[in-house]
Amino acid sequence: MNEFSLATLKNILDIEDDQFSEDHIVQKIMEVHRNFTYSRENIKVYHNDLSLAKAYALFYLPTNIRKLPFVMNEVLRRMKFLPKLKLQTSKLSFHTLIDVGCGPGTMSLAYCLWAEDQIQNHGLPESWLPREMILVDVSLEMLSLAKKILSYFVPSIQLKTYSHLSQVPKEEFQNALLCFGHSLNEMSIQPQATHSQREKSFDEKILEQAFSFNPSAILMIEPGTFEFFQKAKYLRSQLTSEHNYQIVYPCPQSEGQCPMAEVGSPFEKEWCHQILRQSLPPDIERLSQQLSLDRKIMPMTSFFYIKPQQQQGNLIMKDPEAELFYPYRFFQETKYSFEYGFCGLPPSNYINSKDGTRTLELMKGVILKRSMSKAEEKLHKHQSLGVTLMRRSEMESELEWKKISNNSSNNSSNNSLNNSKDWQWEFRVKKISPKGDYDV
């Protein structure tokens, strides 16, 4: 992935240094940041203010652009690991990328550069690179900046623009990748209410319509907050149960309720998220320090869904020899281990007594340091959160399971989940596979 420095973006956007000094950029970004965090009634001010839109592009594009490659690389790791999932996803064809709330084109640009690299160097099917991009944003200023940036980096891809998702014709969704980058967060979605007892919001109706048009895949990269995850849980239920989408990332399987959605569970206040750890170009890092905004550690909530061409059951769990454990939270490093909260399936010989199935559970995972070299241990300390742990029965890795309690919904007065009575299962990674790729 290219590094996007201030100088590069200024050149593309025809911004002169005397027009946009660093002090001027800092001033404008502080105004945008205040509107996003403290004065949300003014959040749309930058839509029609070219100077604010330019400042936003100069700072937030280079600091957000690496989120998408992180998520999509995890999607590819799961494809490589699960043959039946790979067979299905290899058939995907993205003629069109629809970028909702495109801003300066961050998601579109990130996806195209990622896909080009994967096609050239790692054998990704060429059908994954779109021939057309549809940019959707209420801000004409943002659309103008996005067209400049995308025309510079991916000039061969046709661009279309709309001011609202409802304006995008139905036929554009065929063989499309529908992307949301920090845009669902701004929509009126109220999962806490009982939808059958109220009128759906305009945004909810438009999303329902877009999902019913059956895009081939849906990618969401949104803020890594508890508040947004409430929306994400609702959308997860809608997409999997009403629109027959399959989750490829981050959930270890699509079927069944998210274990964080169970009312009254000690995990009800948890939320699924990732944390990207990255380095920044020197001039962007200098801006971050002046703004007192840490953009090297980036929490996010991401999902990738696909629409199977044929209903084949759960694609991920069609491989009974595969085990996936998704780390949704890092707890602590001890002298002997790294401790995480994981989402995954319990041991294969365990059947849920409620319905006779194996269902997703939240569990404590302990990765023992003795399974790592000193270099691997150092690398692990700086690893991003959200890298799936994978294991097959034929691997040389070892897992040791421990049953902690018989009731995962045991009420606890202690909000800290680093408390054994809140967990039903704990597993210990005793040996990391020498094959690499962070398999366990």
C-alpha positions as CSV (number, residue, x, y, z in Angstrom):
1,M,0.0,0.0,0.0
2,N,1.3,3.4,-1.0
3,E,2.2,6.0,1.6
4,F,0.1,9.1,1.2
5,S,2.1,12.1,2.4
6,L,0.8,15.6,2.6
7,A,3.0,16.6,-0.3
8,T,1.5,13.8,-2.5
9,L,-2.1,14.7,-1.8
10,K,-1.5,18.4,-2.1
11,N,-0.1,17.9,-5.5
12,I,-3.1,15.7,-6.6
13,L,-5.6,18.2,-5.2
14,D,-3.8,21.3,-6.6
15,I,-3.2,22.8,-3.2
16,E,-0.5,25.3,-2.8
17,D,1.6,25.4,0.4
18,D,0.8,29.1,0.9
19,Q,-2.9,28.3,0.8
20,F,-2.7,25.3,3.2
21,S,0.1,25.6,5.7
22,E,0.4,23.0,8.5
23,D,-1.1,25.5,10.9
24,H,-4.0,26.1,8.6
25,I,-4.6,22.4,8.2
26,V,-4.4,21.9,12.0
27,Q,-7.0,24.6,12.6
28,K,-9.4,23.2,10.0
29,I,-9.0,19.6,11.3
30,M,-9.6,20.7,14.8
31,E,-12.9,22.3,13.6
32,V,-13.9,19.1,11.8
33,H,-12.9,16.9,14.9
34,R,-15.0,19.1,17.2
35,N,-18.0,18.7,15.0
36,F,-17.6,14.9,14.9
37,T,-17.1,14.5,18.6
38,Y,-18.6,17.3,20.6
39,S,-21.0,19.4,18.3
40,R,-22.6,16.8,16.1
41,E,-25.3,19.2,15.2
42,N,-22.6,20.9,13.1
43,I,-21.3,17.7,11.6
44,K,-22.5,18.6,8.0
45,V,-20.8,21.9,8.0
46,Y,-17.9,20.6,6.0
47,H,-20.2,19.2,3.3
48,N,-20.3,22.6,1.6
49,D,-17.0,24.1,2.8
50,L,-14.2,23.3,0.4
51,S,-11.4,24.2,2.8
52,L,-12.8,21.9,5.5
53,A,-13.2,19.1,2.9
54,K,-9.6,19.5,1.7
55,A,-8.3,19.5,5.2
56,Y,-10.3,16.3,6.0
57,A,-8.9,14.6,2.9
58,L,-5.3,15.6,3.7
59,F,-5.4,14.1,7.2
60,Y,-8.1,11.4,7.3
61,L,-7.4,9.7,4.0
62,P,-3.8,8.7,4.8
63,T,-4.7,7.7,8.3
64,N,-7.8,5.6,7.4
65,I,-6.7,4.0,4.2
66,R,-4.9,1.0,5.7
67,K,-8.0,-0.2,7.5
68,L,-9.4,-1.9,4.4
69,P,-6.3,-3.9,3.4
70,F,-6.1,-5.2,7.0
71,V,-9.7,-6.5,6.8
72,M,-9.4,-7.8,3.2
73,N,-6.2,-9.6,4.0
74,E,-8.0,-11.4,6.8
75,V,-10.8,-12.3,4.4
76,L,-8.2,-13.9,2.1
77,R,-6.5,-15.8,5.0
78,R,-9.9,-17.4,5.7
79,M,-10.3,-18.2,2.0
80,K,-6.9,-19.9,1.9
81,F,-7.7,-21.8,5.1
82,L,-11.2,-23.0,4.2
83,P,-11.4,-24.7,0.7
84,K,-15.2,-24.6,0.4
85,L,-15.2,-20.9,1.2
86,K,-12.4,-20.3,-1.3
87,L,-14.4,-22.2,-4.0
88,Q,-17.4,-19.9,-3.4
89,T,-15.5,-16.6,-3.1
90,S,-13.4,-17.4,-6.2
91,K,-16.6,-17.1,-8.2
92,L,-17.2,-13.6,-7.0
93,S,-17.2,-10.9,-9.6
94,F,-17.2,-7.2,-8.7
95,H,-18.1,-5.3,-11.8
96,T,-19.1,-2.3,-9.7
97,L,-17.9,-0.9,-6.3
98,I,-20.6,1.2,-4.6
99,D,-19.0,3.5,-2.0
100,V,-21.6,4.9,0.4
101,G,-20.5,8.1,2.2
102,C,-17.4,8.0,0.1
103,G,-15.8,11.3,1.4
104,P,-12.6,11.9,-0.5
105,G,-12.7,8.3,-1.9
106,T,-10.7,6.6,0.9
107,M,-12.5,3.2,0.7
108,S,-12.7,3.1,-3.1
109,L,-9.0,3.9,-3.4
110,A,-7.9,1.5,-0.7
111,Y,-9.9,-1.3,-2.3
112,C,-8.6,-0.8,-5.8
113,L,-5.0,-0.5,-4.8
114,W,-5.3,-3.6,-2.6
115,A,-7.0,-5.6,-5.4
116,E,-4.4,-4.5,-8.0
117,D,-1.6,-5.6,-5.7
118,Q,-3.3,-9.0,-4.9
119,I,-4.0,-9.7,-8.5
120,Q,-0.4,-8.9,-9.7
121,N,1.4,-10.5,-6.8
122,H,-0.8,-13.1,-5.1
123,G,-3.1,-14.6,-7.6
124,L,-6.4,-12.9,-6.7
125,P,-8.9,-13.4,-9.6
126,E,-9.1,-10.3,-11.9
127,S,-12.8,-10.3,-11.4
128,W,-12.3,-8.8,-8.0
129,L,-11.1,-5.5,-9.5
130,P,-14.2,-3.3,-10.4
131,R,-14.5,-1.7,-13.8
132,E,-16.8,0.9,-12.4
133,M,-17.1,2.9,-9.1
134,I,-20.2,4.6,-7.9
135,L,-19.4,7.3,-5.4
136,V,-22.3,8.3,-3.0
137,D,-22.0,11.4,-0.8
138,V,-24.3,14.3,0.0
139,S,-21.3,16.7,-0.2
140,L,-20.5,17.9,-3.8
141,E,-17.1,19.1,-2.5
142,M,-16.2,15.6,-1.3
143,L,-17.4,14.1,-4.5
144,S,-15.2,16.5,-6.4
145,L,-12.1,15.6,-4.3
146,A,-12.8,11.9,-4.6
147,K,-13.0,12.1,-8.4
148,K,-9.6,13.9,-8.5
149,I,-7.9,11.4,-6.3
150,L,-9.4,8.3,-7.9
151,S,-8.8,9.6,-11.5
152,Y,-5.1,10.1,-10.5
153,F,-4.5,6.6,-9.0
154,V,-6.9,4.4,-11.0
155,P,-7.7,6.3,-14.2
156,S,-8.9,3.2,-16.1
157,I,-12.0,2.8,-13.8
158,Q,-15.2,4.6,-14.7
159,L,-16.6,6.9,-12.1
160,K,-20.3,7.8,-11.4
161,T,-21.6,10.0,-8.6
162,Y,-24.9,10.2,-6.7
163,S,-25.8,12.3,-3.7
164,H,-27.8,9.5,-2.0
165,L,-27.9,5.7,-2.0
166,S,-31.6,5.8,-2.9
167,Q,-30.7,7.3,-6.3
168,V,-28.5,4.3,-7.3
169,P,-30.4,2.2,-9.9
170,K,-31.2,-1.4,-9.0
171,E,-29.2,-2.8,-11.9
172,E,-26.0,-1.3,-10.5
173,F,-26.1,-3.7,-7.6
174,Q,-25.7,-6.7,-9.8
175,N,-22.1,-8.1,-9.3
176,A,-21.4,-5.2,-6.9
177,L,-19.3,-4.8,-3.8
178,L,-21.3,-2.5,-1.5
179,C,-19.0,-0.5,0.8
180,F,-19.7,1.5,3.9
181,G,-16.8,3.4,5.4
182,H,-17.7,5.4,8.5
183,S,-21.1,6.1,6.9
184,L,-23.5,3.6,8.6
185,N,-22.4,5.3,11.9
186,E,-24.1,8.5,10.6
187,M,-27.4,6.8,9.6
188,S,-30.5,6.6,11.7
189,I,-30.5,2.9,12.7
190,Q,-32.3,2.1,16.0
191,P,-31.7,-1.6,16.9
192,Q,-32.6,-1.1,20.5
193,A,-36.3,-0.6,19.5
194,T,-38.6,-3.4,18.5
195,H,-38.9,-2.8,14.8
196,S,-42.3,-4.4,14.5
197,Q,-43.7,-1.8,16.9
198,R,-42.5,1.4,15.1
199,E,-42.1,2.9,11.7
200,K,-38.6,2.3,10.2
201,S,-36.5,5.3,9.6
202,F,-35.8,6.5,6.1
203,D,-32.2,5.3,6.3
204,E,-33.4,1.8,7.4
205,K,-35.8,1.6,4.5
206,I,-33.1,2.6,2.0
207,L,-30.7,0.0,3.5
208,E,-33.3,-2.7,3.3
209,Q,-33.9,-1.8,-0.3
210,A,-30.1,-1.8,-1.1
211,F,-29.7,-5.2,0.6
212,S,-32.7,-6.6,-1.3
213,F,-31.0,-5.7,-4.6
214,N,-28.5,-8.5,-3.7
215,P,-25.0,-7.0,-4.1
216,S,-22.5,-9.8,-4.4
217,A,-20.7,-8.7,-1.2
218,I,-21.0,-6.1,1.5
219,L,-18.0,-4.5,3.3
220,M,-18.4,-2.4,6.5
221,I,-15.6,-0.5,8.2
222,E,-17.0,1.7,10.9
223,P,-15.9,3.1,14.3
224,G,-14.8,0.6,16.9
225,T,-17.3,1.7,19.5
226,F,-19.9,0.0,21.7
227,E,-22.5,2.4,20.3
228,F,-21.9,1.4,16.7
229,F,-21.7,-2.3,17.5
230,Q,-25.3,-2.1,18.6
231,K,-26.2,-1.2,15.0
232,A,-23.8,-3.8,13.7
233,K,-25.6,-6.6,15.7
234,Y,-28.9,-5.6,14.2
235,L,-27.5,-5.4,10.7
236,R,-25.9,-8.8,11.2
237,S,-29.2,-10.3,12.1
238,Q,-31.0,-8.7,9.2
239,L,-28.4,-9.7,6.6
240,T,-28.0,-13.3,7.7
241,S,-31.6,-14.1,8.6
242,E,-33.6,-12.0,6.1
243,H,-31.3,-11.6,3.2
244,N,-29.4,-14.9,3.3
245,Y,-25.9,-13.4,3.4
246,Q,-22.9,-15.3,4.8
247,I,-20.4,-13.7,7.1
248,V,-16.8,-14.2,6.0
249,Y,-15.3,-11.9,8.6
250,P,-15.0,-11.5,11.6
251,C,-17.5,-14.1,12.9
252,P,-16.3,-17.7,13.0
253,Q,-19.7,-18.8,11.6
254,S,-22.8,-17.1,10.2
255,E,-25.5,-19.2,11.8
256,G,-27.0,-18.4,15.2
257,Q,-27.2,-15.3,17.3
258,C,-24.1,-13.3,18.1
259,P,-23.1,-14.3,21.7
260,M,-22.8,-10.7,22.6
261,A,-26.5,-10.1,21.7
262,E,-27.9,-12.3,24.4
263,V,-29.9,-10.1,26.8
264,G,-28.8,-10.6,30.4
265,S,-25.5,-12.3,29.6
266,P,-22.4,-11.0,31.4
267,F,-21.1,-10.3,27.8
268,E,-23.9,-8.0,26.9
269,K,-21.8,-4.9,27.4
270,E,-18.9,-6.3,25.3
271,W,-18.5,-5.3,21.6
272,C,-16.7,-6.9,18.7
273,H,-14.0,-4.7,17.2
274,Q,-10.5,-4.7,15.6
275,I,-7.5,-2.5,16.4
276,L,-5.2,-1.6,13.6
277,R,-1.6,-0.6,14.6
278,Q,0.2,1.3,11.9
279,S,3.0,3.7,11.2
280,L,2.4,7.0,9.4
281,P,4.4,9.2,7.0
282,P,6.5,11.8,9.0
283,D,4.4,14.8,8.0
284,I,1.1,13.1,8.9
285,E,2.6,11.9,12.2
286,R,3.7,15.5,12.9
287,L,0.1,16.7,12.3
288,S,-1.3,14.0,14.6
289,Q,1.0,15.2,17.3
290,Q,0.0,18.8,16.9
291,L,-3.7,17.8,17.0
292,S,-3.1,15.4,19.9
293,L,-4.9,12.7,17.9
294,D,-3.4,9.2,18.0
295,R,-3.9,7.8,14.5
296,K,-1.4,5.0,14.9
297,I,-3.8,2.9,17.0
298,M,-7.1,2.7,15.1
299,P,-10.1,0.9,16.6
300,M,-12.7,-0.2,14.1
301,T,-15.7,-2.5,13.6
302,S,-15.6,-4.4,10.4
303,F,-17.7,-7.0,8.6
304,F,-17.5,-8.7,5.2
305,Y,-20.5,-10.5,3.9
306,I,-21.0,-12.5,0.7
307,K,-24.2,-13.6,-1.1
308,P,-23.6,-17.3,-2.1
309,Q,-24.7,-18.1,-5.7
310,Q,-26.3,-21.2,-4.4
311,Q,-27.6,-21.8,-0.8
312,Q,-25.1,-24.3,0.5
313,G,-25.5,-23.9,4.2
314,N,-22.8,-22.3,6.3
315,L,-19.7,-22.0,4.1
316,I,-17.3,-21.6,6.9
317,M,-18.5,-24.5,9.0
318,K,-18.8,-26.8,6.0
319,D,-15.3,-27.9,6.9
320,P,-15.6,-29.8,10.2
321,E,-11.8,-30.2,10.6
322,A,-11.3,-26.4,10.8
323,E,-11.4,-24.3,13.9
324,L,-11.5,-20.5,13.9
325,F,-11.1,-18.3,17.0
326,Y,-11.6,-14.6,16.6
327,P,-9.9,-12.3,19.2
328,Y,-12.4,-9.5,20.0
329,R,-10.5,-8.2,23.0
330,F,-7.0,-8.2,24.4
331,F,-6.9,-8.5,28.2
332,Q,-3.4,-8.5,29.5
333,E,0.2,-9.7,29.1
334,T,1.5,-11.8,31.9
335,K,5.0,-13.1,32.6
336,Y,4.1,-16.4,30.8
337,S,1.3,-15.5,28.4
338,F,-0.9,-13.2,26.4
339,E,-4.6,-13.3,27.4
340,Y,-7.5,-12.6,25.0
341,G,-11.3,-12.8,24.8
342,F,-12.2,-15.0,21.8
343,C,-15.3,-15.8,19.9
344,G,-15.4,-19.3,18.5
345,L,-16.9,-22.8,18.8
346,P,-16.2,-25.0,21.9
347,P,-14.7,-28.4,21.5
348,S,-16.3,-30.7,18.9
349,N,-17.5,-33.1,21.5
350,Y,-19.4,-30.4,23.3
351,I,-23.1,-30.0,22.4
352,N,-25.2,-27.1,23.6
353,S,-27.8,-28.6,25.9
354,K,-30.4,-26.0,24.9
355,D,-30.8,-26.9,21.3
356,G,-28.4,-29.8,20.6
357,T,-26.0,-27.8,18.4
358,R,-22.5,-26.3,18.7
359,T,-23.0,-22.5,18.9
360,L,-20.6,-19.6,19.0
361,E,-19.4,-18.9,22.5
362,L,-17.2,-16.3,24.1
363,M,-14.2,-17.8,25.7
364,K,-10.8,-16.9,27.3
365,G,-7.8,-17.8,25.2
366,V,-4.3,-17.9,26.7
367,I,-1.4,-17.9,24.3
368,L,1.6,-19.3,26.1
369,K,4.9,-17.5,25.5
370,R,6.9,-20.7,25.6
371,S,5.3,-21.4,22.2
372,M,7.1,-18.4,20.7
373,S,10.6,-17.3,19.9
374,K,11.8,-14.0,21.4
375,A,11.3,-12.4,18.0
376,E,7.7,-13.7,17.7
377,E,6.9,-12.6,21.2
378,K,8.1,-9.1,20.4
379,L,6.1,-9.0,17.2
380,H,3.0,-10.3,19.0
381,K,3.1,-7.3,21.4
382,H,2.7,-4.9,18.5
383,Q,0.2,-7.0,16.5
384,S,-3.1,-5.5,15.5
385,L,-6.2,-7.0,17.1
386,G,-8.5,-8.9,14.8
387,V,-6.1,-11.5,13.3
388,T,-8.0,-14.8,13.4
389,L,-6.4,-17.8,15.1
390,M,-6.9,-20.9,12.9
391,R,-6.3,-24.6,13.5
392,R,-6.8,-27.8,11.6
393,S,-6.8,-31.3,13.0
394,E,-3.7,-32.2,11.1
395,M,-1.6,-29.2,12.3
396,E,1.2,-29.7,14.7
397,S,-0.4,-27.1,17.0
398,E,-1.8,-28.0,20.4
399,L,-4.8,-26.6,22.2
400,E,-5.7,-27.5,25.8
401,W,-9.3,-27.0,26.7
402,K,-10.6,-26.3,30.2
403,K,-14.3,-26.2,31.2
404,I,-14.8,-23.3,33.6
405,S,-18.5,-23.3,34.4
406,N,-21.8,-24.9,33.3
407,N,-23.6,-21.6,32.7
408,S,-22.2,-19.0,30.4
409,S,-25.0,-16.6,31.3
410,N,-24.1,-16.7,34.9
411,N,-24.9,-13.2,36.4
412,S,-21.9,-11.5,37.7
413,S,-21.5,-8.4,39.8
414,N,-18.0,-7.9,38.4
415,N,-17.9,-6.1,35.1
416,S,-14.4,-7.3,34.4
417,L,-14.5,-10.3,32.0
418,N,-11.1,-11.2,33.2
419,N,-12.9,-13.1,35.9
420,S,-13.2,-16.9,35.5
421,K,-16.8,-17.2,36.6
422,D,-17.9,-15.2,33.6
423,W,-16.4,-17.7,31.2
424,Q,-17.7,-21.1,30.2
425,W,-14.5,-22.2,28.3
426,E,-10.9,-21.4,28.4
427,F,-8.3,-22.7,26.0
428,R,-4.5,-22.6,26.1
429,V,-2.3,-22.4,23.0
430,K,0.6,-24.7,23.9
431,K,2.4,-24.7,20.6
432,I,2.3,-22.4,17.6
433,S,2.4,-24.1,14.2
434,P,5.8,-23.7,12.5
435,K,3.9,-23.1,9.2
436,G,3.5,-19.5,10.1
437,D,0.6,-17.3,9.0
438,Y,-0.3,-17.1,12.7
439,D,-2.1,-20.5,12.7
440,V,-2.6,-22.3,16.0
